[in-house]
Amino acid sequence: MFDSIEALAMSGEVDALWLLTPNDTRLDIMREIHRVTKAGARPPPGSVLAP
């Protein structure tokens, strides 16, 4: 288990992300994933993240 989205994304142990959150939280989570990806996290294979 991870303490944050950042820890999850930076771990290198994740093969995929499946977001099962209410609509009102999804955008914040996608923004956090984008932020940590720009900070150097490697997105899971097959992920589609806009630059």
mmCIF file as Biopython writes it, N, C-alpha, C and O atoms, coordinates in Angstrom:
data_model
#
loop_
_atom_site.group_PDB
_atom_site.id
_atom_site.type_symbol
_atom_site.label_atom_id
_atom_site.label_alt_id
_atom_site.label_comp_id
_atom_site.label_asym_id
_atom_site.label_entity_id
_atom_site.label_seq_id
_atom_site.pdbx_PDB_ins_code
_atom_site.Cartn_x
_atom_site.Cartn_y
_atom_site.Cartn_z
_atom_site.occupancy
_atom_site.B_iso_or_equiv
_atom_site.auth_seq_id
_atom_site.auth_asym_id
_atom_site.pdbx_PDB_model_num
ATOM 1   N N  . MET A ? 1  ? 0.834   -1.160 0.000   1.0 0.0 1  A 1 
ATOM 2   C CA . MET A ? 1  ? 0.000   0.000  0.000   1.0 0.0 1  A 1 
ATOM 3   C C  . MET A ? 1  ? 0.892   1.241  0.000   1.0 0.0 1  A 1 
ATOM 4   O O  . MET A ? 1  ? 1.996   1.217  0.545   1.0 0.0 1  A 1 
ATOM 5   N N  . PHE A ? 2  ? 0.413   2.319  -0.610  1.0 0.0 2  A 1 
ATOM 6   C CA . PHE A ? 2  ? 1.187   3.554  -0.718  1.0 0.0 2  A 1 
ATOM 7   C C  . PHE A ? 2  ? 0.497   4.672  0.055   1.0 0.0 2  A 1 
ATOM 8   O O  . PHE A ? 2  ? -0.727  4.694  0.179   1.0 0.0 2  A 1 
ATOM 9   N N  . ASP A ? 3  ? 1.293   5.594  0.569   1.0 0.0 3  A 1 
ATOM 10  C CA . ASP A ? 3  ? 0.755   6.709  1.347   1.0 0.0 3  A 1 
ATOM 11  C C  . ASP A ? 3  ? 0.207   7.836  0.487   1.0 0.0 3  A 1 
ATOM 12  O O  . ASP A ? 3  ? -0.577  8.655  0.965   1.0 0.0 3  A 1 
ATOM 13  N N  . SER A ? 4  ? 0.616   7.886  -0.795  1.0 0.0 4  A 1 
ATOM 14  C CA . SER A ? 4  ? 0.182   8.978  -1.661  1.0 0.0 4  A 1 
ATOM 15  C C  . SER A ? 4  ? 0.251   8.548  -3.122  1.0 0.0 4  A 1 
ATOM 16  O O  . SER A ? 4  ? 0.856   7.529  -3.456  1.0 0.0 4  A 1 
ATOM 17  N N  . ILE A ? 5  ? -0.367  9.328  -3.971  1.0 0.0 5  A 1 
ATOM 18  C CA . ILE A ? 5  ? -0.274  9.080  -5.415  1.0 0.0 5  A 1 
ATOM 19  C C  . ILE A ? 5  ? 1.170   9.255  -5.858  1.0 0.0 5  A 1 
ATOM 20  O O  . ILE A ? 5  ? 1.648   8.515  -6.718  1.0 0.0 5  A 1 
ATOM 21  N N  . GLU A ? 6  ? 1.864   10.220 -5.282  1.0 0.0 6  A 1 
ATOM 22  C CA . GLU A ? 6  ? 3.267   10.437 -5.637  1.0 0.0 6  A 1 
ATOM 23  C C  . GLU A ? 6  ? 4.107   9.208  -5.304  1.0 0.0 6  A 1 
ATOM 24  O O  . GLU A ? 6  ? 4.911   8.771  -6.128  1.0 0.0 6  A 1 
ATOM 25  N N  . ALA A ? 7  ? 3.935   8.650  -4.121  1.0 0.0 7  A 1 
ATOM 26  C CA . ALA A ? 7  ? 4.682   7.449  -3.739  1.0 0.0 7  A 1 
ATOM 27  C C  . ALA A ? 7  ? 4.361   6.284  -4.665  1.0 0.0 7  A 1 
ATOM 28  O O  . ALA A ? 7  ? 5.250   5.518  -5.036  1.0 0.0 7  A 1 
ATOM 29  N N  . LEU A ? 8  ? 3.124   6.152  -5.030  1.0 0.0 8  A 1 
ATOM 30  C CA . LEU A ? 8  ? 2.703   5.095  -5.944  1.0 0.0 8  A 1 
ATOM 31  C C  . LEU A ? 8  ? 3.367   5.262  -7.304  1.0 0.0 8  A 1 
ATOM 32  O O  . LEU A ? 8  ? 3.910   4.305  -7.856  1.0 0.0 8  A 1 
ATOM 33  N N  . ALA A ? 9  ? 3.323   6.484  -7.847  1.0 0.0 9  A 1 
ATOM 34  C CA . ALA A ? 9  ? 3.867   6.732  -9.178  1.0 0.0 9  A 1 
ATOM 35  C C  . ALA A ? 9  ? 5.389   6.630  -9.219  1.0 0.0 9  A 1 
ATOM 36  O O  . ALA A ? 9  ? 5.952   6.192  -10.223 1.0 0.0 9  A 1 
ATOM 37  N N  . MET A ? 10 ? 6.058   7.029  -8.143  1.0 0.0 10 A 1 
ATOM 38  C CA . MET A ? 10 ? 7.516   7.021  -8.115  1.0 0.0 10 A 1 
ATOM 39  C C  . MET A ? 10 ? 8.094   5.650  -7.757  1.0 0.0 10 A 1 
ATOM 40  O O  . MET A ? 10 ? 9.302   5.445  -7.879  1.0 0.0 10 A 1 
ATOM 41  N N  . SER A ? 11 ? 7.264   4.722  -7.325  1.0 0.0 11 A 1 
ATOM 42  C CA . SER A ? 11 ? 7.753   3.432  -6.836  1.0 0.0 11 A 1 
ATOM 43  C C  . SER A ? 11 ? 8.345   2.549  -7.928  1.0 0.0 11 A 1 
ATOM 44  O O  . SER A ? 11 ? 9.254   1.763  -7.659  1.0 0.0 11 A 1 
ATOM 45  N N  . GLY A ? 12 ? 7.848   2.665  -9.141  1.0 0.0 12 A 1 
ATOM 46  C CA . GLY A ? 12 ? 8.302   1.773  -10.201 1.0 0.0 12 A 1 
ATOM 47  C C  . GLY A ? 12 ? 7.705   0.369  -10.078 1.0 0.0 12 A 1 
ATOM 48  O O  . GLY A ? 12 ? 8.054   -0.521 -10.854 1.0 0.0 12 A 1 
ATOM 49  N N  . GLU A ? 13 ? 6.822   0.169  -9.124  1.0 0.0 13 A 1 
ATOM 50  C CA . GLU A ? 13 ? 6.215   -1.136 -8.878  1.0 0.0 13 A 1 
ATOM 51  C C  . GLU A ? 13 ? 4.814   -1.265 -9.474  1.0 0.0 13 A 1 
ATOM 52  O O  . GLU A ? 13 ? 4.178   -2.310 -9.337  1.0 0.0 13 A 1 
ATOM 53  N N  . VAL A ? 14 ? 4.336   -0.230 -10.122 1.0 0.0 14 A 1 
ATOM 54  C CA . VAL A ? 14 ? 2.960   -0.213 -10.605 1.0 0.0 14 A 1 
ATOM 55  C C  . VAL A ? 14 ? 2.947   -0.427 -12.115 1.0 0.0 14 A 1 
ATOM 56  O O  . VAL A ? 14 ? 3.668   0.240  -12.858 1.0 0.0 14 A 1 
ATOM 57  N N  . ASP A ? 15 ? 2.117   -1.366 -12.550 1.0 0.0 15 A 1 
ATOM 58  C CA . ASP A ? 15 ? 1.991   -1.651 -13.977 1.0 0.0 15 A 1 
ATOM 59  C C  . ASP A ? 15 ? 0.837   -0.895 -14.619 1.0 0.0 15 A 1 
ATOM 60  O O  . ASP A ? 15 ? 0.847   -0.676 -15.831 1.0 0.0 15 A 1 
ATOM 61  N N  . ALA A ? 16 ? -0.141  -0.499 -13.846 1.0 0.0 16 A 1 
ATOM 62  C CA . ALA A ? 16 ? -1.310  0.190  -14.393 1.0 0.0 16 A 1 
ATOM 63  C C  . ALA A ? 16 ? -2.014  0.960  -13.286 1.0 0.0 16 A 1 
ATOM 64  O O  . ALA A ? 16 ? -1.901  0.634  -12.105 1.0 0.0 16 A 1 
ATOM 65  N N  . LEU A ? 17 ? -2.732  1.978  -13.695 1.0 0.0 17 A 1 
ATOM 66  C CA . LEU A ? 17 ? -3.573  2.735  -12.775 1.0 0.0 17 A 1 
ATOM 67  C C  . LEU A ? 17 ? -5.009  2.650  -13.276 1.0 0.0 17 A 1 
ATOM 68  O O  . LEU A ? 17 ? -5.288  2.904  -14.448 1.0 0.0 17 A 1 
ATOM 69  N N  . TRP A ? 18 ? -5.893  2.299  -12.393 1.0 0.0 18 A 1 
ATOM 70  C CA . TRP A ? 18 ? -7.306  2.267  -12.724 1.0 0.0 18 A 1 
ATOM 71  C C  . TRP A ? 18 ? -7.986  3.169  -11.714 1.0 0.0 18 A 1 
ATOM 72  O O  . TRP A ? 18 ? -8.063  2.844  -10.529 1.0 0.0 18 A 1 
ATOM 73  N N  . LEU A ? 19 ? -8.475  4.297  -12.183 1.0 0.0 19 A 1 
ATOM 74  C CA . LEU A ? 19 ? -9.055  5.289  -11.288 1.0 0.0 19 A 1 
ATOM 75  C C  . LEU A ? 19 ? -10.520 4.968  -11.040 1.0 0.0 19 A 1 
ATOM 76  O O  . LEU A ? 19 ? -11.352 5.062  -11.942 1.0 0.0 19 A 1 
ATOM 77  N N  . LEU A ? 20 ? -10.815 4.596  -9.830  1.0 0.0 20 A 1 
ATOM 78  C CA . LEU A ? 20 ? -12.188 4.304  -9.426  1.0 0.0 20 A 1 
ATOM 79  C C  . LEU A ? 20 ? -12.579 5.276  -8.326  1.0 0.0 20 A 1 
ATOM 80  O O  . LEU A ? 20 ? -12.763 4.904  -7.167  1.0 0.0 20 A 1 
ATOM 81  N N  . THR A ? 21 ? -12.699 6.514  -8.724  1.0 0.0 21 A 1 
ATOM 82  C CA . THR A ? 21 ? -13.033 7.566  -7.767  1.0 0.0 21 A 1 
ATOM 83  C C  . THR A ? 21 ? -14.279 8.296  -8.254  1.0 0.0 21 A 1 
ATOM 84  O O  . THR A ? 21 ? -14.607 8.243  -9.439  1.0 0.0 21 A 1 
ATOM 85  N N  . PRO A ? 22 ? -14.965 8.969  -7.358  1.0 0.0 22 A 1 
ATOM 86  C CA . PRO A ? 22 ? -16.115 9.772  -7.790  1.0 0.0 22 A 1 
ATOM 87  C C  . PRO A ? 22 ? -15.675 10.848 -8.784  1.0 0.0 22 A 1 
ATOM 88  O O  . PRO A ? 22 ? -14.532 11.305 -8.759  1.0 0.0 22 A 1 
ATOM 89  N N  . ASN A ? 23 ? -16.590 11.237 -9.647  1.0 0.0 23 A 1 
ATOM 90  C CA . ASN A ? 23 ? -16.272 12.229 -10.672 1.0 0.0 23 A 1 
ATOM 91  C C  . ASN A ? 23 ? -15.698 13.513 -10.095 1.0 0.0 23 A 1 
ATOM 92  O O  . ASN A ? 23 ? -14.838 14.137 -10.716 1.0 0.0 23 A 1 
ATOM 93  N N  . ASP A ? 24 ? -16.156 13.916 -8.923  1.0 0.0 24 A 1 
ATOM 94  C CA . ASP A ? 24 ? -15.696 15.188 -8.374  1.0 0.0 24 A 1 
ATOM 95  C C  . ASP A ? 24 ? -14.270 15.136 -7.841  1.0 0.0 24 A 1 
ATOM 96  O O  . ASP A ? 24 ? -13.726 16.180 -7.480  1.0 0.0 24 A 1 
ATOM 97  N N  . THR A ? 25 ? -13.641 13.958 -7.778  1.0 0.0 25 A 1 
ATOM 98  C CA . THR A ? 25 ? -12.249 13.857 -7.337  1.0 0.0 25 A 1 
ATOM 99  C C  . THR A ? 25 ? -11.302 13.430 -8.464  1.0 0.0 25 A 1 
ATOM 100 O O  . THR A ? 25 ? -10.084 13.528 -8.314  1.0 0.0 25 A 1 
ATOM 101 N N  . ARG A ? 26 ? -11.834 12.970 -9.559  1.0 0.0 26 A 1 
ATOM 102 C CA . ARG A ? 26 ? -11.008 12.412 -10.633 1.0 0.0 26 A 1 
ATOM 103 C C  . ARG A ? 26 ? -10.030 13.439 -11.226 1.0 0.0 26 A 1 
ATOM 104 O O  . ARG A ? 26 ? -8.870  13.111 -11.473 1.0 0.0 26 A 1 
ATOM 105 N N  . LEU A ? 27 ? -10.482 14.653 -11.452 1.0 0.0 27 A 1 
ATOM 106 C CA . LEU A ? 27 ? -9.613  15.663 -12.041 1.0 0.0 27 A 1 
ATOM 107 C C  . LEU A ? 27 ? -8.422  15.976 -11.133 1.0 0.0 27 A 1 
ATOM 108 O O  . LEU A ? 27 ? -7.301  16.123 -11.619 1.0 0.0 27 A 1 
ATOM 109 N N  . ASP A ? 28 ? -8.649  16.080 -9.833  1.0 0.0 28 A 1 
ATOM 110 C CA . ASP A ? 28 ? -7.543  16.338 -8.898  1.0 0.0 28 A 1 
ATOM 111 C C  . ASP A ? 28 ? -6.520  15.202 -8.931  1.0 0.0 28 A 1 
ATOM 112 O O  . ASP A ? 28 ? -5.315  15.446 -8.879  1.0 0.0 28 A 1 
ATOM 113 N N  . ILE A ? 29 ? -6.999  13.973 -9.015  1.0 0.0 29 A 1 
ATOM 114 C CA . ILE A ? 29 ? -6.084  12.828 -9.074  1.0 0.0 29 A 1 
ATOM 115 C C  . ILE A ? 29 ? -5.299  12.838 -10.375 1.0 0.0 29 A 1 
ATOM 116 O O  . ILE A ? 29 ? -4.096  12.578 -10.367 1.0 0.0 29 A 1 
ATOM 117 N N  . MET A ? 30 ? -5.951  13.132 -11.493 1.0 0.0 30 A 1 
ATOM 118 C CA . MET A ? 30 ? -5.243  13.200 -12.772 1.0 0.0 30 A 1 
ATOM 119 C C  . MET A ? 30 ? -4.203  14.319 -12.768 1.0 0.0 30 A 1 
ATOM 120 O O  . MET A ? 30 ? -3.119  14.166 -13.332 1.0 0.0 30 A 1 
ATOM 121 N N  . ARG A ? 31 ? -4.530  15.434 -12.138 1.0 0.0 31 A 1 
ATOM 122 C CA . ARG A ? 31 ? -3.550  16.531 -12.033 1.0 0.0 31 A 1 
ATOM 123 C C  . ARG A ? 31 ? -2.335  16.103 -11.212 1.0 0.0 31 A 1 
ATOM 124 O O  . ARG A ? 31 ? -1.202  16.441 -11.557 1.0 0.0 31 A 1 
ATOM 125 N N  . GLU A ? 32 ? -2.565  15.366 -10.130 1.0 0.0 32 A 1 
ATOM 126 C CA . GLU A ? 32 ? -1.456  14.893 -9.301  1.0 0.0 32 A 1 
ATOM 127 C C  . GLU A ? 32 ? -0.599  13.890 -10.070 1.0 0.0 32 A 1 
ATOM 128 O O  . GLU A ? 32 ? 0.628   13.937 -9.981  1.0 0.0 32 A 1 
ATOM 129 N N  . ILE A ? 33 ? -1.217  12.993 -10.814 1.0 0.0 33 A 1 
ATOM 130 C CA . ILE A ? 33 ? -0.459  12.042 -11.639 1.0 0.0 33 A 1 
ATOM 131 C C  . ILE A ? 33 ? 0.361   12.799 -12.674 1.0 0.0 33 A 1 
ATOM 132 O O  . ILE A ? 33 ? 1.525   12.468 -12.903 1.0 0.0 33 A 1 
ATOM 133 N N  . HIS A ? 34 ? -0.218  13.790 -13.290 1.0 0.0 34 A 1 
ATOM 134 C CA . HIS A ? 34 ? 0.512   14.600 -14.278 1.0 0.0 34 A 1 
ATOM 135 C C  . HIS A ? 34 ? 1.691   15.311 -13.622 1.0 0.0 34 A 1 
ATOM 136 O O  . HIS A ? 34 ? 2.788   15.351 -14.181 1.0 0.0 34 A 1 
ATOM 137 N N  . ARG A ? 35 ? 1.461   15.877 -12.428 1.0 0.0 35 A 1 
ATOM 138 C CA . ARG A ? 35 ? 2.535   16.604 -11.720 1.0 0.0 35 A 1 
ATOM 139 C C  . ARG A ? 35 ? 3.707   15.683 -11.401 1.0 0.0 35 A 1 
ATOM 140 O O  . ARG A ? 35 ? 4.858   16.048 -11.642 1.0 0.0 35 A 1 
ATOM 141 N N  . VAL A ? 36 ? 3.435   14.504 -10.868 1.0 0.0 36 A 1 
ATOM 142 C CA . VAL A ? 36 ? 4.542   13.623 -10.498 1.0 0.0 36 A 1 
ATOM 143 C C  . VAL A ? 36 ? 5.218   13.020 -11.732 1.0 0.0 36 A 1 
ATOM 144 O O  . VAL A ? 36 ? 6.406   12.698 -11.695 1.0 0.0 36 A 1 
ATOM 145 N N  . THR A ? 37 ? 4.473   12.869 -12.809 1.0 0.0 37 A 1 
ATOM 146 C CA . THR A ? 37 ? 5.084   12.396 -14.056 1.0 0.0 37 A 1 
ATOM 147 C C  . THR A ? 37 ? 6.054   13.447 -14.579 1.0 0.0 37 A 1 
ATOM 148 O O  . THR A ? 37 ? 7.159   13.112 -15.005 1.0 0.0 37 A 1 
ATOM 149 N N  . LYS A ? 38 ? 5.656   14.703 -14.549 1.0 0.0 38 A 1 
ATOM 150 C CA . LYS A ? 38 ? 6.555   15.781 -14.984 1.0 0.0 38 A 1 
ATOM 151 C C  . LYS A ? 38 ? 7.759   15.904 -14.058 1.0 0.0 38 A 1 
ATOM 152 O O  . LYS A ? 38 ? 8.818   16.371 -14.477 1.0 0.0 38 A 1 
ATOM 153 N N  . ALA A ? 39 ? 7.605   15.486 -12.797 1.0 0.0 39 A 1 
ATOM 154 C CA . ALA A ? 39 ? 8.694   15.553 -11.820 1.0 0.0 39 A 1 
ATOM 155 C C  . ALA A ? 39 ? 9.654   14.375 -11.954 1.0 0.0 39 A 1 
ATOM 156 O O  . ALA A ? 39 ? 10.669  14.318 -11.260 1.0 0.0 39 A 1 
ATOM 157 N N  . GLY A ? 40 ? 9.339   13.438 -12.840 1.0 0.0 40 A 1 
ATOM 158 C CA . GLY A ? 40 ? 10.278  12.356 -13.071 1.0 0.0 40 A 1 
ATOM 159 C C  . GLY A ? 40 ? 9.753   10.957 -12.867 1.0 0.0 40 A 1 
ATOM 160 O O  . GLY A ? 40 ? 10.465  9.988  -13.129 1.0 0.0 40 A 1 
ATOM 161 N N  . ALA A ? 41 ? 8.511   10.826 -12.401 1.0 0.0 41 A 1 
ATOM 162 C CA . ALA A ? 41 ? 7.951   9.480  -12.262 1.0 0.0 41 A 1 
ATOM 163 C C  . ALA A ? 41 ? 7.718   8.891  -13.639 1.0 0.0 41 A 1 
ATOM 164 O O  . ALA A ? 41 ? 7.367   9.605  -14.578 1.0 0.0 41 A 1 
ATOM 165 N N  . ARG A ? 42 ? 7.912   7.597  -13.757 1.0 0.0 42 A 1 
ATOM 166 C CA . ARG A ? 42 ? 7.641   6.921  -15.018 1.0 0.0 42 A 1 
ATOM 167 C C  . ARG A ? 42 ? 6.215   6.409  -14.987 1.0 0.0 42 A 1 
ATOM 168 O O  . ARG A ? 42 ? 5.855   5.643  -14.093 1.0 0.0 42 A 1 
ATOM 169 N N  . PRO A ? 43 ? 5.392   6.817  -15.951 1.0 0.0 43 A 1 
ATOM 170 C CA . PRO A ? 43 ? 4.020   6.329  -15.950 1.0 0.0 43 A 1 
ATOM 171 C C  . PRO A ? 43 ? 3.998   4.835  -16.293 1.0 0.0 43 A 1 
ATOM 172 O O  . PRO A ? 43 ? 4.904   4.339  -16.963 1.0 0.0 43 A 1 
ATOM 173 N N  . PRO A ? 44 ? 2.978   4.129  -15.841 1.0 0.0 44 A 1 
ATOM 174 C CA . PRO A ? 44 ? 2.877   2.713  -16.164 1.0 0.0 44 A 1 
ATOM 175 C C  . PRO A ? 44 ? 2.843   2.486  -17.668 1.0 0.0 44 A 1 
ATOM 176 O O  . PRO A ? 44 ? 2.379   3.361  -18.398 1.0 0.0 44 A 1 
ATOM 177 N N  . PRO A ? 45 ? 3.316   1.345  -18.157 1.0 0.0 45 A 1 
ATOM 178 C CA . PRO A ? 45 ? 3.271   1.046  -19.583 1.0 0.0 45 A 1 
ATOM 179 C C  . PRO A ? 45 ? 1.833   1.140  -20.092 1.0 0.0 45 A 1 
ATOM 180 O O  . PRO A ? 45 ? 0.893   0.687  -19.438 1.0 0.0 45 A 1 
ATOM 181 N N  . GLY A ? 46 ? 1.687   1.732  -21.260 1.0 0.0 46 A 1 
ATOM 182 C CA . GLY A ? 46 ? 0.361   1.857  -21.847 1.0 0.0 46 A 1 
ATOM 183 C C  . GLY A ? 46 ? -0.411  3.081  -21.400 1.0 0.0 46 A 1 
ATOM 184 O O  . GLY A ? 46 ? -1.513  3.328  -21.891 1.0 0.0 46 A 1 
ATOM 185 N N  . SER A ? 47 ? 0.146   3.855  -20.476 1.0 0.0 47 A 1 
ATOM 186 C CA . SER A ? 47 ? -0.539  5.058  -20.019 1.0 0.0 47 A 1 
ATOM 187 C C  . SER A ? 47 ? -0.508  6.124  -21.110 1.0 0.0 47 A 1 
ATOM 188 O O  . SER A ? 47 ? 0.447   6.224  -21.881 1.0 0.0 47 A 1 
ATOM 189 N N  . VAL A ? 48 ? -1.547  6.894  -21.153 1.0 0.0 48 A 1 
ATOM 190 C CA . VAL A ? 48 ? -1.597  8.001  -22.089 1.0 0.0 48 A 1 
ATOM 191 C C  . VAL A ? 48 ? -1.730  9.273  -21.273 1.0 0.0 48 A 1 
ATOM 192 O O  . VAL A ? 48 ? -2.790  9.565  -20.719 1.0 0.0 48 A 1 
ATOM 193 N N  . LEU A ? 49 ? -0.640  10.026 -21.206 1.0 0.0 49 A 1 
ATOM 194 C CA . LEU A ? 49 ? -0.637  11.291 -20.482 1.0 0.0 49 A 1 
ATOM 195 C C  . LEU A ? 49 ? -0.196  12.388 -21.433 1.0 0.0 49 A 1 
ATOM 196 O O  . LEU A ? 49 ? 0.864   12.292 -22.052 1.0 0.0 49 A 1 
ATOM 197 N N  . ALA A ? 50 ? -0.994  13.413 -21.546 1.0 0.0 50 A 1 
ATOM 198 C CA . ALA A ? 50 ? -0.635  14.529 -22.418 1.0 0.0 50 A 1 
ATOM 199 C C  . ALA A ? 50 ? 0.535   15.293 -21.828 1.0 0.0 50 A 1 
ATOM 200 O O  . ALA A ? 50 ? 0.619   15.429 -20.608 1.0 0.0 50 A 1 
ATOM 201 N N  . PRO A ? 51 ? 1.438   15.794 -22.654 1.0 0.0 51 A 1 
ATOM 202 C CA . PRO A ? 51 ? 2.580   16.559 -22.141 1.0 0.0 51 A 1 
ATOM 203 C C  . PRO A ? 51 ? 2.165   17.891 -21.554 1.0 0.0 51 A 1 
ATOM 204 O O  . PRO A ? 51 ? 3.013   18.649 -21.082 1.0 0.0 51 A 1 
#
